[in-house]
């Protein structure tokens, strides 16, 4: 693997890895034409745990809870020995699949553990997809407080489903009215020509 890739996996800067190469601490070779350093390693590289803290509340009224949530998660990550890369605090619905800060966090390449307090802080639905996405990019999701009671989780899922359907129904009605308005305007404009 290239020296830059090795440095990233080892959790050190490129300069540090290059210094190790110059000191003969790494086994490998340098390609004469390009100067690229290729590190040969049989042993797995220990990856430093780097955490991105994700805290979310549903409404602006709950902002004080957002700060407390972020503090609890930071304390948790520190106690686990993680280096905290960034703390992301977002106000928005767990049903919204287009939250800007979460989207940016999922695309960020500078951490390997996404830490959230509860599974619904990340999303109400589709958590498995987020786990798959993170795993495909060499990251993982760590939920601090898994639901203890299956009934509570089931009730919460039921409320989420009902809320989602209600939002969709109202959205469909609005979309239908909008479509009917567009069709009426097209008929009116078509008759004038």
C-alpha positions in Angstrom: 0.0 0.0 0.0 1.1 3.6 -0.6 2.8 5.4 2.3 -0.1 7.9 2.4 -2.6 5.1 2.8 -0.4 3.4 5.5 -0.3 6.7 7.4 -4.0 7.1 7.2 -4.6 3.6 8.5 -2.1 4.0 11.2 -3.7 7.2 12.3 -0.5 9.3 11.9 0.4 12.2 9.6 2.2 11.5 6.3 5.3 13.3 7.7 5.5 10.9 10.6 5.1 7.9 8.3 7.8 9.3 6.0 10.1 9.9 8.9 9.6 6.2 9.9 10.4 5.2 6.3 13.6 7.2 6.3 14.6 5.7 9.6 14.1 2.2 8.2 11.3 1.3 10.5 9.0 0.4 7.6 9.5 -2.4 5.1 8.9 -1.5 1.5 10.3 0.0 -1.6 10.2 3.2 -3.7 9.2 3.3 -7.3 12.1 4.9 -9.2 10.0 6.6 -11.9 7.5 8.3 -9.6 9.1 8.3 -6.2 6.0 6.7 -4.7 6.8 4.7 -1.5 5.1 1.4 -1.2 4.9 -0.1 2.3 4.9 -3.9 2.6 3.1 -5.0 5.7 1.8 -8.4 6.9 0.6 -7.2 10.2 -2.7 -5.3 10.6 -2.3 -1.7 11.2 -3.7 -0.5 14.5 -6.2 2.2 13.7 -6.7 5.1 16.2 -10.3 5.4 17.3 -11.5 8.8 16.0 -15.0 9.8 16.9 -17.5 12.1 15.4 -20.2 12.9 18.0 -23.7 13.3 16.6 -26.3 14.9 18.8 -29.9 15.8 17.6 -33.1 17.1 19.0 -36.4 17.5 17.2 -37.2 21.1 18.0 -35.6 24.4 18.9 -37.3 24.3 22.3 -35.1 21.3 23.2 -31.8 23.1 22.5 -30.7 22.9 26.2 -31.0 19.1 25.9 -28.9 19.3 22.7 -26.0 20.7 24.7 -26.4 18.2 27.5 -26.6 15.4 25.0 -23.4 16.5 23.2 -21.6 16.8 26.6 -22.7 13.3 27.7 -21.5 11.9 24.3 -18.2 13.7 24.5 -17.6 12.3 28.1 -18.5 8.8 26.8 -16.1 9.0 23.9 -13.3 10.3 26.1 -13.9 7.5 28.6 -13.7 5.0 25.8 -10.3 6.4 24.8 -11.6 7.9 21.5 -10.0 11.0 20.0 -12.9 13.4 19.3 -12.7 14.8 15.8 -15.9 16.8 15.8 -19.1 17.4 17.6 -22.1 17.9 15.4 -25.3 19.3 17.0 -28.5 19.3 14.8 -32.1 20.4 15.3 -34.4 18.5 13.1 -36.9 15.6 12.8 -35.6 12.0 12.9 -38.1 11.3 10.1 -36.3 13.9 7.8 -33.9 11.9 5.6 -32.4 15.1 4.2 -30.7 16.6 7.3 -27.8 18.7 6.1 -25.5 18.2 9.1 -26.0 14.4 9.2 -25.4 14.1 5.5 -22.2 16.1 5.8 -21.1 13.9 8.8 -21.8 10.7 6.8 -19.6 12.0 4.0 -16.8 13.2 6.2 -13.7 11.0 5.9 -11.8 12.2 9.0 -13.3 9.8 11.6 -14.0 6.1 12.0 -16.6 5.9 14.7 -20.0 7.8 14.6 -21.2 8.1 18.2 -24.9 8.8 19.0 -26.9 8.5 22.2 -29.9 6.6 20.9 -30.6 5.0 17.6 -33.5 7.5 16.9 -31.1 10.4 17.2 -29.5 9.2 14.0 -32.7 8.2 12.2 -36.2 6.8 12.9 -36.1 4.4 9.9 -33.3 2.9 7.9 -30.6 2.6 10.5 -29.4 -0.6 8.9 -28.7 1.4 5.6 -26.6 3.9 7.5 -24.7 1.0 9.2 -24.1 -0.5 5.8 -22.9 2.8 4.4 -20.5 3.4 7.3 -19.2 -0.1 7.2 -18.5 0.2 3.4 -16.4 3.3 4.2 -14.4 1.7 7.0 -16.5 3.3 9.8 -18.9 2.1 12.4 -21.9 3.5 14.3 -21.8 3.2 18.0 -25.1 3.7 19.9 -24.4 4.6 23.5 -27.9 3.8 24.9 -29.6 0.9 23.2 -33.3 0.5 24.1 -33.6 -1.8 27.1 -37.3 -2.5 26.7 -38.5 -4.0 23.4 -42.0 -2.6 24.1 -40.7 1.0 24.3 -38.9 0.6 21.0 -41.9 -1.1 19.3 -44.2 1.7 20.5 -41.8 4.3 19.3 -41.6 2.6 15.9 -45.4 2.5 15.7 -45.6 6.2 16.5 -43.0 6.9 13.9 -44.8 4.9 11.2 -48.1 6.7 11.9 -46.4 10.1 11.9 -44.7 9.2 8.6 -48.0 8.1 7.0 -49.8 11.2 8.2 -47.1 13.5 6.8 -47.2 11.6 3.5 -51.0 11.8 3.2 -51.0 15.6 3.8 -48.1 15.9 1.3 -50.0 13.9 -1.3 -53.1 16.1 -0.9 -51.0 19.2 -1.4 -49.2 17.6 -4.4 -52.6 16.6 -5.9 -53.9 20.2 -5.6 -50.7 21.5 -7.1 -50.9 19.1 -10.1 -54.6 20.0 -10.6 -53.6 23.7 -10.6 -50.9 23.1 -13.2 -53.3 21.2 -15.4 -55.9 23.9 -15.2 -53.3 26.6 -16.1 -52.1 24.5 -19.1 -55.7 24.2 -20.3 -56.3 27.9 -19.9 -53.0 28.8 -21.7 -53.7 26.1 -24.4 -57.1 27.7 -25.1 -55.6 31.2 -25.6 -53.3 30.2 -28.5 
